[in-house]
Amino acid sequence: MRPTLTKEKSFPNINQGYNKVFKPGQLSIGLVVPLESYPTGPIPSMSRHIERIQLAEKLGFASVWLRDVPFNVPNFGDAGQLFDPFVYLGALAVSTSDIALGVSSIILPLRHPAHVAKAASSLDQLSNGRLILGVASGDRPDEYPAINIPFALRGEYFRESYDYIRQMDKDFPFFSNAFGTVNGDIDMLPKPYGSQLPLLITGASQQSIDWIAENGDGWMTYPRPTQTQENEIKKLRETIQAKGGFDKPVMEPCYIDLTESPDTPPSPIHLGLRLGVNELGKYLRSRRKIGVNHIALNLRFNSVGIEETLQRLATEILPEFNS
């Protein structure tokens, strides 16, 4: 008989996507879209993008992750997946049936939270509870003047927006903050599919670790050396435990260039590794050991064909991690 999970060792039960992707003590594998290689330029072609996501679902990947890049900032070197994330998620909601649909991450200061809450809850309903919403304060200063938002105040705007979105989970909410006042006489519909929108905090988003531990439903963090990452995860979970809440999942992205040879030793690339599939397995086990619950693989710099790479990952990696 399996032991009953204590609050400190279990994650909240939020919706189908969140519950599928995040499990205590386990590591699942997802993908960052678009599923294509574009190593030499900032703009993807978006070729066969939905077809490849449907293949990823068929092969058993736990999730796909979109990004929110409102403007192409040339000196940043990455235009994202081009399409507005909420429009794109709508297309994916009706093109897939099981795979979790994640966003990493909506830049809250650049959108009004009423629109974010409305769009996110709509997508959560249309996908039967498969949405996981990452949220962030943003890191591209060039975008903020176009929206007339001070970059220096993005942390404050993020926190106010986050609180506003959380209020929209309630029936006829009553609150007031920098984004508006709701006096209990109007309501936001639809409500999320599950108990609430699953909101994951990206990086620090200009907030303290206490705030992240208390408010977020999980943490999206960037890859770091193993010992450093283990220390950061331990610090977060000790803070969560001190507050008496449920444990919360940790995820990170990883760019990979999966080589033909399965035993190619790892070498660094931008936010990731060039390596063979056997070495990738070792890396993923090391991340699971330190408490990472989900890794989203990014194939932007992959030198082997996308379909071939997806098939190899499905055959040689997913049986251990997504079973």
C-alpha positions as CSV (number, residue, x, y, z in Angstrom):
1,M,0.0,0.0,0.0
2,R,1.3,3.4,-0.9
3,P,1.8,5.8,2.0
4,T,-0.6,8.7,2.4
5,L,1.1,11.9,1.3
6,T,1.5,14.6,3.9
7,K,0.9,18.2,3.1
8,E,4.6,18.8,2.8
9,K,5.1,16.0,0.3
10,S,2.1,16.5,-1.9
11,F,1.2,19.1,-4.5
12,P,-2.1,21.0,-4.7
13,N,-4.9,19.4,-6.9
14,I,-5.6,22.2,-9.4
15,N,-6.5,21.0,-12.9
16,Q,-5.7,18.1,-15.2
17,G,-2.7,19.7,-16.8
18,Y,-1.0,20.7,-13.6
19,N,-1.8,17.3,-11.9
20,K,-0.4,15.4,-14.9
21,V,2.8,17.3,-15.3
22,F,3.8,17.8,-11.6
23,K,4.1,14.9,-9.2
24,P,6.2,14.8,-6.0
25,G,9.6,13.1,-6.4
26,Q,9.1,12.6,-10.1
27,L,10.3,14.4,-13.3
28,S,8.2,14.7,-16.4
29,I,9.4,15.9,-19.8
30,G,7.8,18.5,-22.0
31,L,8.7,20.7,-25.0
32,V,9.1,24.4,-25.8
33,V,7.4,25.4,-29.1
34,P,7.9,26.0,-31.9
35,L,9.2,22.5,-32.5
36,E,11.8,23.5,-35.1
37,S,15.5,24.3,-35.4
38,Y,16.4,27.9,-36.1
39,P,19.9,28.3,-34.7
40,T,21.2,31.2,-36.9
41,G,18.3,33.7,-36.7
42,P,15.8,35.1,-34.2
43,I,12.6,34.3,-36.2
44,P,11.2,30.8,-36.6
45,S,9.4,29.7,-39.7
46,M,6.5,28.0,-37.8
47,S,6.6,25.2,-40.3
48,R,4.4,22.3,-39.5
49,H,4.0,23.6,-36.0
50,I,0.6,22.2,-35.0
51,E,1.4,18.9,-36.8
52,R,4.6,18.5,-34.7
53,I,2.7,19.3,-31.5
54,Q,0.2,16.6,-32.4
55,L,3.1,14.2,-32.9
56,A,4.5,15.2,-29.5
57,E,1.2,14.4,-27.9
58,K,1.0,11.0,-29.7
59,L,4.5,10.2,-28.5
60,G,3.7,10.8,-24.9
61,F,5.3,14.2,-24.0
62,A,3.7,15.6,-20.9
63,S,3.4,19.2,-22.1
64,V,4.2,21.9,-24.6
65,W,5.2,25.4,-23.6
66,L,4.5,28.7,-25.4
67,R,6.1,32.1,-24.7
68,D,4.8,35.6,-24.5
69,V,7.0,37.9,-26.6
70,P,4.9,41.0,-27.5
71,F,7.6,42.7,-29.6
72,N,10.5,41.6,-31.6
73,V,13.5,43.2,-29.9
74,P,16.4,42.6,-32.4
75,N,19.2,42.9,-29.9
76,F,17.6,40.2,-27.7
77,G,18.0,37.6,-30.5
78,D,14.8,35.7,-30.1
79,A,11.3,36.6,-31.4
80,G,9.5,33.8,-29.6
81,Q,6.9,31.7,-31.4
82,L,5.4,34.8,-33.2
83,F,1.7,34.2,-32.4
84,D,-0.1,35.7,-29.5
85,P,0.0,33.0,-26.8
86,F,-3.7,33.1,-26.0
87,V,-4.7,32.9,-29.7
88,Y,-2.2,30.1,-30.2
89,L,-3.4,28.2,-27.2
90,G,-7.0,28.4,-28.6
91,A,-5.7,26.7,-31.7
92,L,-3.9,24.0,-29.7
93,A,-6.9,23.4,-27.4
94,V,-8.9,22.2,-30.4
95,S,-6.0,20.5,-32.1
96,T,-5.0,18.3,-29.2
97,S,-6.8,16.4,-26.5
98,D,-4.4,15.3,-23.7
99,I,-1.1,17.1,-23.7
100,A,-0.8,19.9,-21.1
101,L,-0.7,23.4,-22.5
102,G,1.8,25.7,-20.7
103,V,2.8,29.3,-21.0
104,S,6.3,30.3,-20.0
105,S,5.4,33.0,-19.3
106,I,2.8,35.7,-19.7
107,I,4.4,39.1,-19.0
108,L,1.9,40.5,-16.5
109,P,2.9,44.2,-16.5
110,L,2.3,44.4,-20.2
111,R,-1.3,43.2,-20.1
112,H,-4.4,44.2,-18.1
113,P,-5.0,41.4,-15.6
114,A,-8.8,41.3,-16.4
115,H,-7.9,40.3,-20.0
116,V,-5.4,37.8,-18.8
117,A,-7.9,36.2,-16.3
118,K,-10.7,36.1,-19.0
119,A,-8.4,34.6,-21.7
120,A,-6.8,32.1,-19.3
121,S,-10.0,30.8,-17.8
122,S,-11.5,30.5,-21.2
123,L,-8.6,28.4,-22.4
124,D,-8.7,26.3,-19.3
125,Q,-12.3,25.5,-20.0
126,L,-11.8,24.9,-23.7
127,S,-8.9,22.5,-23.1
128,N,-10.8,20.6,-20.3
129,G,-8.4,21.8,-17.6
130,R,-5.0,21.5,-19.5
131,L,-3.7,25.0,-19.0
132,I,-0.7,25.8,-16.9
133,L,0.0,29.6,-16.7
134,G,3.5,30.8,-16.1
135,V,3.7,34.5,-15.2
136,A,6.6,36.9,-15.1
137,S,7.6,40.5,-14.6
138,G,9.5,40.6,-17.9
139,D,13.1,41.1,-18.9
140,R,13.1,43.1,-22.1
141,P,13.3,46.8,-21.2
142,D,12.6,47.9,-24.8
143,E,9.0,46.7,-24.6
144,Y,7.9,48.8,-21.7
145,P,7.8,52.2,-23.3
146,A,5.6,50.9,-26.1
147,I,3.0,50.0,-23.4
148,N,3.7,53.1,-21.3
149,I,4.8,51.1,-18.3
150,P,7.9,52.0,-16.3
151,F,10.4,49.1,-16.5
152,A,11.6,50.0,-13.0
153,L,8.2,49.4,-11.5
154,R,7.5,46.0,-13.2
155,G,7.8,44.2,-9.9
156,E,5.1,46.2,-8.3
157,Y,2.9,46.0,-11.4
158,F,3.5,42.2,-11.5
159,R,2.3,41.8,-7.9
160,E,-0.8,43.9,-8.4
161,S,-1.7,42.1,-11.6
162,Y,-1.2,38.7,-9.9
163,D,-3.5,39.6,-7.0
164,Y,-6.1,40.9,-9.5
165,I,-6.1,37.6,-11.4
166,R,-6.4,35.6,-8.2
167,Q,-9.4,37.6,-7.2
168,M,-11.1,36.7,-10.5
169,D,-11.2,33.0,-9.4
170,K,-13.8,34.1,-6.8
171,D,-17.5,34.7,-7.3
172,F,-18.4,38.4,-7.4
173,P,-15.1,39.5,-5.9
174,F,-14.7,42.7,-3.8
175,F,-11.3,44.4,-4.0
176,S,-9.4,47.4,-5.2
177,N,-5.8,47.8,-6.5
178,A,-3.8,49.7,-9.1
179,F,-5.6,48.0,-12.0
180,G,-9.1,48.7,-10.9
181,T,-11.9,48.4,-8.4
182,V,-14.5,45.6,-8.2
183,N,-17.3,46.1,-5.7
184,G,-18.9,42.7,-5.6
185,D,-21.6,43.7,-8.2
186,I,-19.9,42.2,-11.3
187,D,-18.3,38.8,-11.9
188,M,-15.8,37.4,-14.3
189,L,-16.9,34.4,-16.4
190,P,-16.0,31.7,-17.1
191,K,-14.3,30.5,-13.9
192,P,-11.3,28.2,-14.3
193,Y,-11.9,24.5,-15.0
194,G,-10.4,23.4,-11.7
195,S,-10.1,24.9,-8.3
196,Q,-8.2,27.9,-9.6
197,L,-5.8,28.9,-12.4
198,P,-2.5,27.2,-11.9
199,L,0.0,30.1,-11.7
200,L,3.7,29.4,-11.8
201,I,6.2,32.2,-11.0
202,T,9.1,32.6,-13.4
203,G,12.4,33.4,-11.9
204,A,12.0,35.9,-9.0
205,S,9.8,38.3,-11.0
206,Q,11.2,41.0,-8.7
207,Q,9.6,39.3,-5.7
208,S,11.0,37.8,-2.4
209,I,11.3,34.1,-1.9
210,D,8.7,34.4,0.9
211,W,6.2,35.9,-1.6
212,I,6.9,33.2,-4.2
213,A,6.6,30.4,-1.6
214,E,3.3,31.8,-0.3
215,N,1.6,32.9,-3.6
216,G,2.8,30.8,-6.5
217,D,1.5,27.3,-7.4
218,G,5.0,26.4,-8.5
219,W,8.3,27.9,-9.6
220,M,9.9,28.1,-13.1
221,T,13.6,28.7,-12.7
222,Y,16.5,28.9,-15.1
223,P,19.2,26.2,-15.4
224,R,22.0,26.5,-12.9
225,P,24.9,24.3,-11.9
226,T,23.6,21.3,-10.0
227,Q,24.7,22.3,-6.4
228,T,23.5,25.9,-6.9
229,Q,20.1,24.7,-8.2
230,E,19.8,22.2,-5.4
231,N,20.4,24.9,-2.8
232,E,17.8,27.2,-4.4
233,I,15.2,24.5,-4.5
234,K,15.9,23.5,-0.9
235,K,15.6,27.1,0.2
236,L,12.2,27.5,-1.6
237,R,10.8,24.3,-0.2
238,E,12.0,25.0,3.4
239,T,10.2,28.4,3.1
240,I,7.0,26.7,1.9
241,Q,7.2,24.2,4.7
242,A,7.7,26.9,7.3
243,K,4.5,28.5,6.1
244,G,2.6,25.3,6.5
245,G,1.4,24.9,3.0
246,F,1.4,22.2,0.4
247,D,4.7,21.5,-1.4
248,K,5.0,23.1,-4.8
249,P,6.6,21.9,-8.0
250,V,9.8,23.2,-9.7
251,M,10.4,23.2,-13.4
252,E,13.2,24.5,-15.7
253,P,13.8,24.7,-19.4
254,C,16.8,23.2,-21.2
255,Y,18.0,23.8,-24.7
256,I,19.4,20.7,-26.2
257,D,21.3,19.7,-29.3
258,L,20.8,15.9,-29.3
259,T,23.6,14.3,-31.3
260,E,23.5,11.1,-33.5
261,S,26.0,9.4,-31.1
262,P,24.2,8.4,-27.9
263,D,27.3,8.8,-25.8
264,T,28.5,12.3,-26.8
265,P,29.6,13.9,-23.6
266,P,27.8,17.1,-22.6
267,S,29.1,20.5,-23.7
268,P,27.5,23.8,-23.0
269,I,25.3,25.7,-25.5
270,H,23.0,28.7,-24.7
271,L,21.0,27.7,-21.6
272,G,21.6,24.1,-22.3
273,L,23.7,21.3,-23.6
274,R,24.9,19.5,-26.7
275,L,25.0,15.8,-25.8
276,G,24.0,12.2,-26.7
277,V,20.8,10.7,-25.5
278,N,22.4,8.5,-22.9
279,E,24.1,11.6,-21.4
280,L,20.7,13.4,-21.5
281,G,19.3,10.6,-19.4
282,K,22.0,11.0,-16.9
283,Y,21.4,14.8,-16.8
284,L,17.7,14.4,-16.3
285,R,18.2,11.9,-13.4
286,S,20.5,14.4,-11.8
287,R,17.8,17.1,-12.0
288,R,15.2,14.7,-10.6
289,K,17.5,13.9,-7.7
290,I,17.8,17.6,-6.6
291,G,14.0,18.1,-6.8
292,V,13.2,19.3,-10.3
293,N,9.7,18.1,-11.3
294,H,9.5,19.0,-14.9
295,I,11.9,20.0,-17.7
296,A,10.8,21.6,-21.0
297,L,13.2,20.7,-23.7
298,N,13.9,23.4,-26.4
299,L,15.1,22.2,-29.8
300,R,16.0,25.6,-31.3
301,F,19.6,24.6,-31.6
302,N,19.1,21.0,-32.5
303,S,21.2,19.8,-35.5
304,V,19.3,16.6,-36.2
305,G,15.8,16.5,-37.8
306,I,12.9,17.4,-35.4
307,E,10.8,14.3,-36.1
308,E,13.8,12.0,-35.7
309,T,14.7,13.7,-32.4
310,L,11.2,13.5,-31.0
311,Q,11.1,9.8,-31.9
312,R,14.4,9.2,-30.2
313,L,13.4,11.0,-27.1
314,A,10.1,9.1,-27.0
315,T,11.8,5.8,-27.3
316,E,14.8,6.3,-25.1
317,I,13.9,9.0,-22.5
318,L,10.1,9.1,-22.0
319,P,9.6,5.5,-20.7
320,E,11.6,6.3,-17.6
321,F,10.2,9.8,-17.0
322,N,6.7,10.1,-18.4
323,S,5.3,6.7,-17.4
